[in-house]
Amino acid sequence: MRIALALTLILFSACTTTLAPGASEIFVTRKPDDVKQCSPLGSVQSSGQSNIPGDDIKELRNQAVGAGADTILITSPIISNAGTSGLAYHCSAPSPDTPSPEPAAK
């Protein structure tokens, strides 16, 4: 019995999605009002291949961090085997140390 349990845990742990650096900081929401002051960066889509709860959101977070996003708006109605979809946004205000962009020359 212990061997079967150990093998099951090994199989499940081998199939889980690992978060990229910074991906755990991505804010995930279903509320459009949470992103109305944000800049859209593009779509994110999970593969729907994993049976591990939360792997789809990890996939979205990894894609979003790669795009420079800090927020994901989930747009799919439910989480399913077809995958979860959303939109990546940049919402954070620049830090006080970040220089302002120069105005465009006229």
Phi and psi restraints in degrees (range 20) as a CNS / XPLOR table:
assign (resid 1 and name C) (resid 2 and name N)
       (resid 2 and name CA) (resid 2 and name C) 1.0 -64.6 20.0 2
assign (resid 2 and name N) (resid 2 and name CA)
       (resid 2 and name C) (resid 3 and name N) 1.0 -37.9 20.0 2
assign (resid 2 and name C) (resid 3 and name N)
       (resid 3 and name CA) (resid 3 and name C) 1.0 -65.5 20.0 2
assign (resid 3 and name N) (resid 3 and name CA)
       (resid 3 and name C) (resid 4 and name N) 1.0 -42.1 20.0 2
assign (resid 3 and name C) (resid 4 and name N)
       (resid 4 and name CA) (resid 4 and name C) 1.0 -62.6 20.0 2
assign (resid 4 and name N) (resid 4 and name CA)
       (resid 4 and name C) (resid 5 and name N) 1.0 -42.2 20.0 2
assign (resid 4 and name C) (resid 5 and name N)
       (resid 5 and name CA) (resid 5 and name C) 1.0 -64.7 20.0 2
assign (resid 5 and name N) (resid 5 and name CA)
       (resid 5 and name C) (resid 6 and name N) 1.0 -43.6 20.0 2
assign (resid 5 and name C) (resid 6 and name N)
       (resid 6 and name CA) (resid 6 and name C) 1.0 -62.3 20.0 2
assign (resid 6 and name N) (resid 6 and name CA)
       (resid 6 and name C) (resid 7 and name N) 1.0 -43.2 20.0 2
assign (resid 6 and name C) (resid 7 and name N)
       (resid 7 and name CA) (resid 7 and name C) 1.0 -63.8 20.0 2
assign (resid 7 and name N) (resid 7 and name CA)
       (resid 7 and name C) (resid 8 and name N) 1.0 -40.2 20.0 2
assign (resid 7 and name C) (resid 8 and name N)
       (resid 8 and name CA) (resid 8 and name C) 1.0 -61.9 20.0 2
assign (resid 8 and name N) (resid 8 and name CA)
       (resid 8 and name C) (resid 9 and name N) 1.0 -45.3 20.0 2
assign (resid 8 and name C) (resid 9 and name N)
       (resid 9 and name CA) (resid 9 and name C) 1.0 -63.4 20.0 2
assign (resid 9 and name N) (resid 9 and name CA)
       (resid 9 and name C) (resid 10 and name N) 1.0 -39.1 20.0 2
assign (resid 9 and name C) (resid 10 and name N)
       (resid 10 and name CA) (resid 10 and name C) 1.0 -64.2 20.0 2
assign (resid 10 and name N) (resid 10 and name CA)
       (resid 10 and name C) (resid 11 and name N) 1.0 -44.3 20.0 2
assign (resid 10 and name C) (resid 11 and name N)
       (resid 11 and name CA) (resid 11 and name C) 1.0 -61.9 20.0 2
assign (resid 11 and name N) (resid 11 and name CA)
       (resid 11 and name C) (resid 12 and name N) 1.0 -44.4 20.0 2
assign (resid 11 and name C) (resid 12 and name N)
       (resid 12 and name CA) (resid 12 and name C) 1.0 -68.1 20.0 2
assign (resid 12 and name N) (resid 12 and name CA)
       (resid 12 and name C) (resid 13 and name N) 1.0 -39.0 20.0 2
assign (resid 12 and name C) (resid 13 and name N)
       (resid 13 and name CA) (resid 13 and name C) 1.0 -68.7 20.0 2
assign (resid 13 and name N) (resid 13 and name CA)
       (resid 13 and name C) (resid 14 and name N) 1.0 -29.5 20.0 2
assign (resid 13 and name C) (resid 14 and name N)
       (resid 14 and name CA) (resid 14 and name C) 1.0 -71.8 20.0 2
assign (resid 14 and name N) (resid 14 and name CA)
       (resid 14 and name C) (resid 15 and name N) 1.0 -20.0 20.0 2
assign (resid 14 and name C) (resid 15 and name N)
       (resid 15 and name CA) (resid 15 and name C) 1.0 -101.0 20.0 2
assign (resid 15 and name N) (resid 15 and name CA)
       (resid 15 and name C) (resid 16 and name N) 1.0 -2.1 20.0 2
assign (resid 15 and name C) (resid 16 and name N)
       (resid 16 and name CA) (resid 16 and name C) 1.0 -79.7 20.0 2
assign (resid 16 and name N) (resid 16 and name CA)
       (resid 16 and name C) (resid 17 and name N) 1.0 151.4 20.0 2
assign (resid 16 and name C) (resid 17 and name N)
       (resid 17 and name CA) (resid 17 and name C) 1.0 -84.0 20.0 2
assign (resid 17 and name N) (resid 17 and name CA)
       (resid 17 and name C) (resid 18 and name N) 1.0 131.6 20.0 2
assign (resid 17 and name C) (resid 18 and name N)
       (resid 18 and name CA) (resid 18 and name C) 1.0 -92.5 20.0 2
assign (resid 18 and name N) (resid 18 and name CA)
       (resid 18 and name C) (resid 19 and name N) 1.0 136.4 20.0 2
assign (resid 18 and name C) (resid 19 and name N)
       (resid 19 and name CA) (resid 19 and name C) 1.0 -76.6 20.0 2
assign (resid 19 and name N) (resid 19 and name CA)
       (resid 19 and name C) (resid 20 and name N) 1.0 138.2 20.0 2
assign (resid 19 and name C) (resid 20 and name N)
       (resid 20 and name CA) (resid 20 and name C) 1.0 -72.6 20.0 2
assign (resid 20 and name N) (resid 20 and name CA)
       (resid 20 and name C) (resid 21 and name N) 1.0 158.5 20.0 2
assign (resid 20 and name C) (resid 21 and name N)
       (resid 21 and name CA) (resid 21 and name C) 1.0 -56.3 20.0 2
assign (resid 21 and name N) (resid 21 and name CA)
       (resid 21 and name C) (resid 22 and name N) 1.0 129.8 20.0 2
assign (resid 21 and name C) (resid 22 and name N)
       (resid 22 and name CA) (resid 22 and name C) 1.0 89.4 20.0 2
assign (resid 22 and name N) (resid 22 and name CA)
       (resid 22 and name C) (resid 23 and name N) 1.0 -14.8 20.0 2
assign (resid 22 and name C) (resid 23 and name N)
       (resid 23 and name CA) (resid 23 and name C) 1.0 -67.6 20.0 2
assign (resid 23 and name N) (resid 23 and name CA)
       (resid 23 and name C) (resid 24 and name N) 1.0 -28.4 20.0 2
assign (resid 23 and name C) (resid 24 and name N)
       (resid 24 and name CA) (resid 24 and name C) 1.0 -68.9 20.0 2
assign (resid 24 and name N) (resid 24 and name CA)
       (resid 24 and name C) (resid 25 and name N) 1.0 -16.3 20.0 2
assign (resid 24 and name C) (resid 25 and name N)
       (resid 25 and name CA) (resid 25 and name C) 1.0 -86.8 20.0 2
assign (resid 25 and name N) (resid 25 and name CA)
       (resid 25 and name C) (resid 26 and name N) 1.0 -8.1 20.0 2
assign (resid 25 and name C) (resid 26 and name N)
       (resid 26 and name CA) (resid 26 and name C) 1.0 -68.9 20.0 2
assign (resid 26 and name N) (resid 26 and name CA)
       (resid 26 and name C) (resid 27 and name N) 1.0 127.5 20.0 2
assign (resid 26 and name C) (resid 27 and name N)
       (resid 27 and name CA) (resid 27 and name C) 1.0 -82.6 20.0 2
assign (resid 27 and name N) (resid 27 and name CA)
       (resid 27 and name C) (resid 28 and name N) 1.0 130.9 20.0 2
assign (resid 27 and name C) (resid 28 and name N)
       (resid 28 and name CA) (resid 28 and name C) 1.0 -115.6 20.0 2
assign (resid 28 and name N) (resid 28 and name CA)
       (resid 28 and name C) (resid 29 and name N) 1.0 131.0 20.0 2
assign (resid 28 and name C) (resid 29 and name N)
       (resid 29 and name CA) (resid 29 and name C) 1.0 -142.7 20.0 2
assign (resid 29 and name N) (resid 29 and name CA)
       (resid 29 and name C) (resid 30 and name N) 1.0 161.2 20.0 2
assign (resid 29 and name C) (resid 30 and name N)
       (resid 30 and name CA) (resid 30 and name C) 1.0 -113.0 20.0 2
assign (resid 30 and name N) (resid 30 and name CA)
       (resid 30 and name C) (resid 31 and name N) 1.0 1.0 20.0 2
assign (resid 30 and name C) (resid 31 and name N)
       (resid 31 and name CA) (resid 31 and name C) 1.0 -96.5 20.0 2
assign (resid 31 and name N) (resid 31 and name CA)
       (resid 31 and name C) (resid 32 and name N) 1.0 111.4 20.0 2
assign (resid 31 and name C) (resid 32 and name N)
       (resid 32 and name CA) (resid 32 and name C) 1.0 -57.2 20.0 2
assign (resid 32 and name N) (resid 32 and name CA)
       (resid 32 and name C) (resid 33 and name N) 1.0 -29.8 20.0 2
assign (resid 32 and name C) (resid 33 and name N)
       (resid 33 and name CA) (resid 33 and name C) 1.0 -62.7 20.0 2
assign (resid 33 and name N) (resid 33 and name CA)
       (resid 33 and name C) (resid 34 and name N) 1.0 -25.9 20.0 2
assign (resid 33 and name C) (resid 34 and name N)
       (resid 34 and name CA) (resid 34 and name C) 1.0 -67.7 20.0 2
assign (resid 34 and name N) (resid 34 and name CA)
       (resid 34 and name C) (resid 35 and name N) 1.0 -18.6 20.0 2
assign (resid 34 and name C) (resid 35 and name N)
       (resid 35 and name CA) (resid 35 and name C) 1.0 -120.0 20.0 2
assign (resid 35 and name N) (resid 35 and name CA)
       (resid 35 and name C) (resid 36 and name N) 1.0 10.0 20.0 2
assign (resid 35 and name C) (resid 36 and name N)
       (resid 36 and name CA) (resid 36 and name C) 1.0 -68.6 20.0 2
assign (resid 36 and name N) (resid 36 and name CA)
       (resid 36 and name C) (resid 37 and name N) 1.0 -18.7 20.0 2
assign (resid 36 and name C) (resid 37 and name N)
       (resid 37 and name CA) (resid 37 and name C) 1.0 -102.8 20.0 2
assign (resid 37 and name N) (resid 37 and name CA)
       (resid 37 and name C) (resid 38 and name N) 1.0 14.6 20.0 2
assign (resid 37 and name C) (resid 38 and name N)
       (resid 38 and name CA) (resid 38 and name C) 1.0 -105.1 20.0 2
assign (resid 38 and name N) (resid 38 and name CA)
       (resid 38 and name C) (resid 39 and name N) 1.0 165.9 20.0 2
assign (resid 38 and name C) (resid 39 and name N)
       (resid 39 and name CA) (resid 39 and name C) 1.0 -99.6 20.0 2
assign (resid 39 and name N) (resid 39 and name CA)
       (resid 39 and name C) (resid 40 and name N) 1.0 123.0 20.0 2
assign (resid 39 and name C) (resid 40 and name N)
       (resid 40 and name CA) (resid 40 and name C) 1.0 -71.7 20.0 2
assign (resid 40 and name N) (resid 40 and name CA)
       (resid 40 and name C) (resid 41 and name N) 1.0 141.9 20.0 2
assign (resid 40 and name C) (resid 41 and name N)
       (resid 41 and name CA) (resid 41 and name C) 1.0 -117.6 20.0 2
assign (resid 41 and name N) (resid 41 and name CA)
       (resid 41 and name C) (resid 42 and name N) 1.0 -16.1 20.0 2
assign (resid 41 and name C) (resid 42 and name N)
       (resid 42 and name CA) (resid 42 and name C) 1.0 142.2 20.0 2
assign (resid 42 and name N) (resid 42 and name CA)
       (resid 42 and name C) (resid 43 and name N) 1.0 178.6 20.0 2
assign (resid 42 and name C) (resid 43 and name N)
       (resid 43 and name CA) (resid 43 and name C) 1.0 -88.2 20.0 2
assign (resid 43 and name N) (resid 43 and name CA)
       (resid 43 and name C) (resid 44 and name N) 1.0 151.1 20.0 2
assign (resid 43 and name C) (resid 44 and name N)
       (resid 44 and name CA) (resid 44 and name C) 1.0 -130.3 20.0 2
assign (resid 44 and name N) (resid 44 and name CA)
       (resid 44 and name C) (resid 45 and name N) 1.0 145.3 20.0 2
assign (resid 44 and name C) (resid 45 and name N)
       (resid 45 and name CA) (resid 45 and name C) 1.0 -147.0 20.0 2
assign (resid 45 and name N) (resid 45 and name CA)
       (resid 45 and name C) (resid 46 and name N) 1.0 128.9 20.0 2
assign (resid 45 and name C) (resid 46 and name N)
       (resid 46 and name CA) (resid 46 and name C) 1.0 -83.9 20.0 2
assign (resid 46 and name N) (resid 46 and name CA)
       (resid 46 and name C) (resid 47 and name N) 1.0 161.0 20.0 2
assign (resid 46 and name C) (resid 47 and name N)
       (resid 47 and name CA) (resid 47 and name C) 1.0 -78.0 20.0 2
assign (resid 47 and name N) (resid 47 and name CA)
       (resid 47 and name C) (resid 48 and name N) 1.0 -25.6 20.0 2
assign (resid 47 and name C) (resid 48 and name N)
       (resid 48 and name CA) (resid 48 and name C) 1.0 75.5 20.0 2
assign (resid 48 and name N) (resid 48 and name CA)
       (resid 48 and name C) (resid 49 and name N) 1.0 12.0 20.0 2
assign (resid 48 and name C) (resid 49 and name N)
       (resid 49 and name CA) (resid 49 and name C) 1.0 -85.3 20.0 2
assign (resid 49 and name N) (resid 49 and name CA)
       (resid 49 and name C) (resid 50 and name N) 1.0 -18.2 20.0 2
assign (resid 49 and name C) (resid 50 and name N)
       (resid 50 and name CA) (resid 50 and name C) 1.0 -97.2 20.0 2
assign (resid 50 and name N) (resid 50 and name CA)
       (resid 50 and name C) (resid 51 and name N) 1.0 145.6 20.0 2
assign (resid 50 and name C) (resid 51 and name N)
       (resid 51 and name CA) (resid 51 and name C) 1.0 -100.2 20.0 2
assign (resid 51 and name N) (resid 51 and name CA)
       (resid 51 and name C) (resid 52 and name N) 1.0 5.9 20.0 2
assign (resid 51 and name C) (resid 52 and name N)
       (resid 52 and name CA) (resid 52 and name C) 1.0 -86.4 20.0 2
assign (resid 52 and name N) (resid 52 and name CA)
       (resid 52 and name C) (resid 53 and name N) 1.0 122.1 20.0 2
assign (resid 52 and name C) (resid 53 and name N)
       (resid 53 and name CA) (resid 53 and name C) 1.0 -57.5 20.0 2
assign (resid 53 and name N) (resid 53 and name CA)
       (resid 53 and name C) (resid 54 and name N) 1.0 132.7 20.0 2
assign (resid 53 and name C) (resid 54 and name N)
       (resid 54 and name CA) (resid 54 and name C) 1.0 92.0 20.0 2
assign (resid 54 and name N) (resid 54 and name CA)
       (resid 54 and name C) (resid 55 and name N) 1.0 -13.5 20.0 2
assign (resid 54 and name C) (resid 55 and name N)
       (resid 55 and name CA) (resid 55 and name C) 1.0 -63.4 20.0 2
assign (resid 55 and name N) (resid 55 and name CA)
       (resid 55 and name C) (resid 56 and name N) 1.0 -34.6 20.0 2
assign (resid 55 and name C) (resid 56 and name N)
       (resid 56 and name CA) (resid 56 and name C) 1.0 -63.1 20.0 2
assign (resid 56 and name N) (resid 56 and name CA)
       (resid 56 and name C) (resid 57 and name N) 1.0 -40.8 20.0 2
assign (resid 56 and name C) (resid 57 and name N)
       (resid 57 and name CA) (resid 57 and name C) 1.0 -68.8 20.0 2
assign (resid 57 and name N) (resid 57 and name CA)
       (resid 57 and name C) (resid 58 and name N) 1.0 -36.6 20.0 2
assign (resid 57 and name C) (resid 58 and name N)
       (resid 58 and name CA) (resid 58 and name C) 1.0 -61.4 20.0 2
assign (resid 58 and name N) (resid 58 and name CA)
       (resid 58 and name C) (resid 59 and name N) 1.0 -41.7 20.0 2
assign (resid 58 and name C) (resid 59 and name N)
       (resid 59 and name CA) (resid 59 and name C) 1.0 -60.3 20.0 2
assign (resid 59 and name N) (resid 59 and name CA)
       (resid 59 and name C) (resid 60 and name N) 1.0 -45.4 20.0 2
assign (resid 59 and name C) (resid 60 and name N)
       (resid 60 and name CA) (resid 60 and name C) 1.0 -62.2 20.0 2
assign (resid 60 and name N) (resid 60 and name CA)
       (resid 60 and name C) (resid 61 and name N) 1.0 -43.5 20.0 2
assign (resid 60 and name C) (resid 61 and name N)
       (resid 61 and name CA) (resid 61 and name C) 1.0 -62.0 20.0 2
assign (resid 61 and name N) (resid 61 and name CA)
       (resid 61 and name C) (resid 62 and name N) 1.0 -41.7 20.0 2
assign (resid 61 and name C) (resid 62 and name N)
       (resid 62 and name CA) (resid 62 and name C) 1.0 -62.2 20.0 2
assign (resid 62 and name N) (resid 62 and name CA)
       (resid 62 and name C) (resid 63 and name N) 1.0 -42.3 20.0 2
assign (resid 62 and name C) (resid 63 and name N)
       (resid 63 and name CA) (resid 63 and name C) 1.0 -65.4 20.0 2
assign (resid 63 and name N) (resid 63 and name CA)
       (resid 63 and name C) (resid 64 and name N) 1.0 -42.1 20.0 2
assign (resid 63 and name C) (resid 64 and name N)
       (resid 64 and name CA) (resid 64 and name C) 1.0 -65.7 20.0 2
assign (resid 64 and name N) (resid 64 and name CA)
       (resid 64 and name C) (resid 65 and name N) 1.0 -43.6 20.0 2
assign (resid 64 and name C) (resid 65 and name N)
       (resid 65 and name CA) (resid 65 and name C) 1.0 -64.8 20.0 2
assign (resid 65 and name N) (resid 65 and name CA)
       (resid 65 and name C) (resid 66 and name N) 1.0 -35.0 20.0 2
assign (resid 65 and name C) (resid 66 and name N)
       (resid 66 and name CA) (resid 66 and name C) 1.0 -64.9 20.0 2
assign (resid 66 and name N) (resid 66 and name CA)
       (resid 66 and name C) (resid 67 and name N) 1.0 -27.7 20.0 2
assign (resid 66 and name C) (resid 67 and name N)
       (resid 67 and name CA) (resid 67 and name C) 1.0 -89.4 20.0 2
assign (resid 67 and name N) (resid 67 and name CA)
       (resid 67 and name C) (resid 68 and name N) 1.0 -2.4 20.0 2
assign (resid 67 and name C) (resid 68 and name N)
       (resid 68 and name CA) (resid 68 and name C) 1.0 85.2 20.0 2
assign (resid 68 and name N) (resid 68 and name CA)
       (resid 68 and name C) (resid 69 and name N) 1.0 16.5 20.0 2
assign (resid 68 and name C) (resid 69 and name N)
       (resid 69 and name CA) (resid 69 and name C) 1.0 -85.1 20.0 2
assign (resid 69 and name N) (resid 69 and name CA)
       (resid 69 and name C) (resid 70 and name N) 1.0 160.9 20.0 2
assign (resid 69 and name C) (resid 70 and name N)
       (resid 70 and name CA) (resid 70 and name C) 1.0 -125.2 20.0 2
assign (resid 70 and name N) (resid 70 and name CA)
       (resid 70 and name C) (resid 71 and name N) 1.0 -1.9 20.0 2
assign (resid 70 and name C) (resid 71 and name N)
       (resid 71 and name CA) (resid 71 and name C) 1.0 -145.6 20.0 2
assign (resid 71 and name N) (resid 71 and name CA)
       (resid 71 and name C) (resid 72 and name N) 1.0 145.3 20.0 2
assign (resid 71 and name C) (resid 72 and name N)
       (resid 72 and name CA) (resid 72 and name C) 1.0 -125.8 20.0 2
assign (resid 72 and name N) (resid 72 and name CA)
       (resid 72 and name C) (resid 73 and name N) 1.0 130.0 20.0 2
assign (resid 72 and name C) (resid 73 and name N)
       (resid 73 and name CA) (resid 73 and name C) 1.0 -99.9 20.0 2
assign (resid 73 and name N) (resid 73 and name CA)
       (resid 73 and name C) (resid 74 and name N) 1.0 114.5 20.0 2
assign (resid 73 and name C) (resid 74 and name N)
       (resid 74 and name CA) (resid 74 and name C) 1.0 -72.0 20.0 2
assign (resid 74 and name N) (resid 74 and name CA)
       (resid 74 and name C) (resid 75 and name N) 1.0 127.1 20.0 2
assign (resid 74 and name C) (resid 75 and name N)
       (resid 75 and name CA) (resid 75 and name C) 1.0 -111.8 20.0 2
assign (resid 75 and name N) (resid 75 and name CA)
       (resid 75 and name C) (resid 76 and name N) 1.0 -15.3 20.0 2
assign (resid 75 and name C) (resid 76 and name N)
       (resid 76 and name CA) (resid 76 and name C) 1.0 -76.7 20.0 2
assign (resid 76 and name N) (resid 76 and name CA)
       (resid 76 and name C) (resid 77 and name N) 1.0 145.8 20.0 2
assign (resid 76 and name C) (resid 77 and name N)
       (resid 77 and name CA) (resid 77 and name C) 1.0 -64.8 20.0 2
assign (resid 77 and name N) (resid 77 and name CA)
       (resid 77 and name C) (resid 78 and name N) 1.0 -37.9 20.0 2
assign (resid 77 and name C) (resid 78 and name N)
       (resid 78 and name CA) (resid 78 and name C) 1.0 -145.7 20.0 2
assign (resid 78 and name N) (resid 78 and name CA)
       (resid 78 and name C) (resid 79 and name N) 1.0 160.8 20.0 2
assign (resid 78 and name C) (resid 79 and name N)
       (resid 79 and name CA) (resid 79 and name C) 1.0 -82.1 20.0 2
assign (resid 79 and name N) (resid 79 and name CA)
       (resid 79 and name C) (resid 80 and name N) 1.0 125.0 20.0 2
assign (resid 79 and name C) (resid 80 and name N)
       (resid 80 and name CA) (resid 80 and name C) 1.0 -144.3 20.0 2
assign (resid 80 and name N) (resid 80 and name CA)
       (resid 80 and name C) (resid 81 and name N) 1.0 178.9 20.0 2
assign (resid 80 and name C) (resid 81 and name N)
       (resid 81 and name CA) (resid 81 and name C) 1.0 -67.5 20.0 2
assign (resid 81 and name N) (resid 81 and name CA)
       (resid 81 and name C) (resid 82 and name N) 1.0 -16.8 20.0 2
assign (resid 81 and name C) (resid 82 and name N)
       (resid 82 and name CA) (resid 82 and name C) 1.0 -75.5 20.0 2
assign (resid 82 and name N) (resid 82 and name CA)
       (resid 82 and name C) (resid 83 and name N) 1.0 -7.5 20.0 2
assign (resid 82 and name C) (resid 83 and name N)
       (resid 83 and name CA) (resid 83 and name C) 1.0 100.8 20.0 2
assign (resid 83 and name N) (resid 83 and name CA)
       (resid 83 and name C) (resid 84 and name N) 1.0 164.7 20.0 2
assign (resid 83 and name C) (resid 84 and name N)
       (resid 84 and name CA) (resid 84 and name C) 1.0 -112.4 20.0 2
assign (resid 84 and name N) (resid 84 and name CA)
       (resid 84 and name C) (resid 85 and name N) 1.0 137.7 20.0 2
assign (resid 84 and name C) (resid 85 and name N)
       (resid 85 and name CA) (resid 85 and name C) 1.0 -121.7 20.0 2
assign (resid 85 and name N) (resid 85 and name CA)
       (resid 85 and name C) (resid 86 and name N) 1.0 156.9 20.0 2
assign (resid 85 and name C) (resid 86 and name N)
       (resid 86 and name CA) (resid 86 and name C) 1.0 -164.7 20.0 2
assign (resid 86 and name N) (resid 86 and name CA)
       (resid 86 and name C) (resid 87 and name N) 1.0 -177.8 20.0 2
assign (resid 86 and name C) (resid 87 and name N)
       (resid 87 and name CA) (resid 87 and name C) 1.0 -121.1 20.0 2
assign (resid 87 and name N) (resid 87 and name CA)
       (resid 87 and name C) (resid 88 and name N) 1.0 134.6 20.0 2
assign (resid 87 and name C) (resid 88 and name N)
       (resid 88 and name CA) (resid 88 and name C) 1.0 -91.6 20.0 2
assign (resid 88 and name N) (resid 88 and name CA)
       (resid 88 and name C) (resid 89 and name N) 1.0 138.6 20.0 2
assign (resid 88 and name C) (resid 89 and name N)
       (resid 89 and name CA) (resid 89 and name C) 1.0 -133.7 20.0 2
assign (resid 89 and name N) (resid 89 and name CA)
       (resid 89 and name C) (resid 90 and name N) 1.0 154.6 20.0 2
assign (resid 89 and name C) (resid 90 and name N)
       (resid 90 and name CA) (resid 90 and name C) 1.0 -109.4 20.0 2
assign (resid 90 and name N) (resid 90 and name CA)
       (resid 90 and name C) (resid 91 and name N) 1.0 116.7 20.0 2
assign (resid 90 and name C) (resid 91 and name N)
       (resid 91 and name CA) (resid 91 and name C) 1.0 -116.4 20.0 2
assign (resid 91 and name N) (resid 91 and name CA)
       (resid 91 and name C) (resid 92 and name N) 1.0 -25.5 20.0 2
assign (resid 91 and name C) (resid 92 and name N)
       (resid 92 and name CA) (resid 92 and name C) 1.0 -66.2 20.0 2
assign (resid 92 and name N) (resid 92 and name CA)
       (resid 92 and name C) (resid 93 and name N) 1.0 141.2 20.0 2
assign (resid 92 and name C) (resid 93 and name N)
       (resid 93 and name CA) (resid 93 and name C) 1.0 -74.4 20.0 2
assign (resid 93 and name N) (resid 93 and name CA)
       (resid 93 and name C) (resid 94 and name N) 1.0 148.9 20.0 2
assign (resid 93 and name C) (resid 94 and name N)
       (resid 94 and name CA) (resid 94 and name C) 1.0 -61.7 20.0 2
assign (resid 94 and name N) (resid 94 and name CA)
       (resid 94 and name C) (resid 95 and name N) 1.0 149.9 20.0 2
assign (resid 94 and name C) (resid 95 and name N)
       (resid 95 and name CA) (resid 95 and name C) 1.0 -69.9 20.0 2
assign (resid 95 and name N) (resid 95 and name CA)
       (resid 95 and name C) (resid 96 and name N) 1.0 158.9 20.0 2
assign (resid 95 and name C) (resid 96 and name N)
       (resid 96 and name CA) (resid 96 and name C) 1.0 -60.3 20.0 2
assign (resid 96 and name N) (resid 96 and name CA)
       (resid 96 and name C) (resid 97 and name N) 1.0 -23.1 20.0 2
assign (resid 96 and name C) (resid 97 and name N)
       (resid 97 and name CA) (resid 97 and name C) 1.0 -80.4 20.0 2
assign (resid 97 and name N) (resid 97 and name CA)
       (resid 97 and name C) (resid 98 and name N) 1.0 -12.3 20.0 2
assign (resid 97 and name C) (resid 98 and name N)
       (resid 98 and name CA) (resid 98 and name C) 1.0 -78.2 20.0 2
assign (resid 98 and name N) (resid 98 and name CA)
       (resid 98 and name C) (resid 99 and name N) 1.0 122.1 20.0 2
assign (resid 98 and name C) (resid 99 and name N)
       (resid 99 and name CA) (resid 99 and name C) 1.0 -68.1 20.0 2
assign (resid 99 and name N) (resid 99 and name CA)
       (resid 99 and name C) (resid 100 and name N) 1.0 146.3 20.0 2
assign (resid 99 and name C) (resid 100 and name N)
       (resid 100 and name CA) (resid 100 and name C) 1.0 -72.4 20.0 2
assign (resid 100 and name N) (resid 100 and name CA)
       (resid 100 and name C) (resid 101 and name N) 1.0 147.2 20.0 2
assign (resid 100 and name C) (resid 101 and name N)
       (resid 101 and name CA) (resid 101 and name C) 1.0 -67.5 20.0 2
assign (resid 101 and name N) (resid 101 and name CA)
       (resid 101 and name C) (resid 102 and name N) 1.0 147.1 20.0 2
assign (resid 101 and name C) (resid 102 and name N)
       (resid 102 and name CA) (resid 102 and name C) 1.0 -70.1 20.0 2
assign (resid 102 and name N) (resid 102 and name CA)
       (resid 102 and name C) (resid 103 and name N) 1.0 141.7 20.0 2
assign (resid 102 and name C) (resid 103 and name N)
       (resid 103 and name CA) (resid 103 and name C) 1.0 -64.7 20.0 2
assign (resid 103 and name N) (resid 103 and name CA)
       (resid 103 and name C) (resid 104 and name N) 1.0 148.3 20.0 2
assign (resid 103 and name C) (resid 104 and name N)
       (resid 104 and name CA) (resid 104 and name C) 1.0 -67.4 20.0 2
assign (resid 104 and name N) (resid 104 and name CA)
       (resid 104 and name C) (resid 105 and name N) 1.0 140.6 20.0 2
assign (resid 104 and name C) (resid 105 and name N)
       (resid 105 and name CA) (resid 105 and name C) 1.0 -72.3 20.0 2
assign (resid 105 and name N) (resid 105 and name CA)
       (resid 105 and name C) (resid 106 and name N) 1.0 143.3 20.0 2
